[in-house]
Amino acid sequence: MTTQYENLATLDTWNDFFKVAPAELPAEHQMRARRMSGLIRGHVLPEPAAAEVPASDATAGSSKKTVRVAREWVPAQWGFVPSWVKSAKDAKLRAPKLLVALNETVSTAQAFREAWLAGQRCIIPMQAFYVDDMRTGKAIPTRIARVDGQPMGVAGVWDRWVDPETGAELMSYAVLTINANSHALMRRYGPQGAERRMPAILGEGTYDAWLTARQEKAREFMRAYPSNWMLANPVENKKDK
């Protein structure tokens, strides 16, 4: 299971790659449970009025429509807190256990079901994520990144929780994962005998569609990222930066 990932190092990278950016660089570069970073969510913009449509797009008989999507950066905690949680203590206990959601059960698992069915999907920007290589019998932390050095947009699910005592609001998210038993790279990592999992890395051209697709179509976007586009490097440890 992925329990740590790297945030993007500069605001320009968020803007250039995801067309949205935090107001300031998140304080946490190395993300772990209950640390604050954020997520990208989106919504479909209304169609422009006829007067605003260029003449070239308004030709008689044209049936082509361009869906316009607005992306939004939302500060949020990694570690999912369902909206129905009753206390701050319960929220604190649940979050570290809900870092990831399984693609296969996200629509039925008690913690995630309401958020998934409500279409509360998001993109989680990552520069890299970490897994343990257990093949020698000893856990060797391994950094997984793109070969070309570009960031990854990972599928996620989010929720909004309100503390019933203070009224304070907390946005939180979980990383969506897919089975990696047959993935040429990711099948190497994780506990021996356990199912192999990997984050659902989205194709760059699918970001807006993922954020706004109908619920029954959403799973089509969560596919295994090509192994030859990924790079794995063992690291001595996973220090904070």
N, C-alpha and C positions, 0 to 999 in steps of 0.2 A: 504494500500500500504506500502511496506517496504521502509523506508527512512533512515534506519541506520543498519549497520552490523559491526561485529567485525572481524578484521584481525587476522591471526594466530600470536601467541605470539613469536615464535622462528623460526629461519631459518631452524633448523633441522626438524620441523614439515612439512614445505613446501616440503623439499627434501624427507623425509621418506614417506609422504602420496601421493604426487603428482609427485615425481621424477623430480622435477625442483624447482629452488629457485631464489629469487631476489639476486642481488649482495650484497645487504645489507637489513636489516629489514626496511620495509616501515615506514616512520615517523608517519603515522596515524594509531593508533590502532582502534579507533572508526571511522568508515567511514560514511561520510555524503556527500551531493551533492557537486560536484566540488572538492572533495579532491582526492589526488593522492594515488593510490596503484598500482594495476596492474592486468593482466589477463594472462591466459595460452592459447596459441593457438598451432596448430600442423599442420604438413604436412607429407604426405606419402613419405617415402624414396624410392629411386629406388631399384629394385631388385638387389641383389649381382650377380656378374659375376659367371659363372658356376664353375670356379676354386675356388671361395670362399665358395661355398655351401658344407657343410659336406657330406661325402659319404652316411651317413645314411638318409639324406634328398633328395638325388638325385637318388633314386632307380628307375629303369625302370617302367614306367607306373604310377608313383606317380603324382597325380593331386593336392595334398594339397599345398597351398601357404600360407605363413605367411606374413601378411601385417606389415611392420615396420613403426612406426610413431615416428617422432621427435617432442618432446614438447619444447616449448619456452616460457620463462617468458618475458612479455612486460610491462614496466611501463606505466600506463594509468590512466586517470581521470574517476571517477564514475560520470556519467552524459553525455549522448550521444550527440555528435556533428556531424551531417551528413556532409559528405565531400563536399556537395554543398553549405554550408552556406557561405555567402558573406563577413561577417565582424566579427571582434573580439567581438564587442558589441552584435551582434546577437547570436554568439556562447555562450557568457556568459549568455544571457537570456534564451536560449533554454535548456542548460544542466540540470538545476534543475527540469525542467518539463519532462525530458526524462531519469529518473532513471531506469524505468522499461519498458519493451516491452511485450505486451500481445501475448502469443503463438498463439492465434486464428487470430490475425491481423498483425503479424510481417511481413508477406510477402506482405501485401497490404498497410500498413500505410506509408504515405509519408516519415516520418523521417527514417524508418528502411528498407524499401523495397529494396533499392539498395544493402545495406550491406548483408541482408539475402540472396538475390538471388546470390550474389557473394560468398556465403559460408563462410562469415566472422563470424564464430561461435567461442566461447571461453568458458573456464571454469573459474569461479570466486571463489577462495578459501575463505571460511568463517568459522569462529569458531562458530558464532551464528548470528542470525538476530533478529530485534525487530519489534513488532507489538503492536497496542493499543487494549486493552480489553475494549470495550464500553458497556458491559452488565449492568453495574450499572448506566449508564448515564454519567459517568466520565471516561476520558481516563486514563487507567492504563497501563503504559509501561510494556511490557512482553517480556522476553528474550526466544527465541526458539533455542534450541541446540539439538544435538544428545544425546541419553540416555547414550551411551558409552563414551562420551567426545571427540570422534574423529571429525575432521573437515568435512565440507561439500563442495562438488564440485558442484557449481550451474551453470546452463546453462546461457550463455550470448551471446550478439551480439556486435561486435566492429566496429569502423570505424577510419579512419585517416583523419584529417583535417589540411589544410595548410593555415596559415594566409596570405591572398593575399597582405598585406602591408609589412609584415616583413619576410615572408618565414618560420616562426617558425612552427614546426609540433606539433600537439596534437593528441595523441591516446586517445580514450575514449570508454566507454562501457555502456551497459544497462543490467540489470538483466531480464531474461525471466521469466514470471510468468504464472501459469496455474489456472484454475478455482478450487476453494476449497469449493464450496457450500456443497458438500457431504462428505468432509474430516472430520473424527471424531474429530480431534483436531483443525485444522485451521478454521473451520466454525464458531468457537466461536469469532473470532477476526475481527475487522474492523467496520466501521460505520453501525449503524442499518439500515436495508433495502437495503444496498448496496451489490453488488456481492462480495463474499469472494474470495481472491486471495492468492496464496503462491508462493514463488520462486520454480522454477523447479530444484529440487535437483537430480543430476544424480547418478546412481549406480556406484560404484567404478570400476566395470568391464567394463563399457561402455565408459570410458573417451576417449580413442583413437578413438573408432568408432564414437562417437558424433562429434569429431573434424574433421573427414575426410569423413563422410558419404555423399552420394549424397543428394542434396538439398531436393528432394522429399521424402527421408527417414528420414530426420532429426527430424521431429516432433514425430516420434515413441519413441524417447529417453526421451521425456518430459512427465513424468508420476507422479502421486501423490506419494510422499514418505510415507511409512507406518507410521501411527500415533503412533503405539506402539514403534517405534524407535526414537521418538521425545520427548523432555522434555520442558515444559513451566514453567517459573518462573517469577512472578511479580517482578519488581524492583522499588525502590523508585524514581529513575530518571535515565536518560541515560547520565551520565557524561562522558566527555573525560578522557582518561587515558594517 
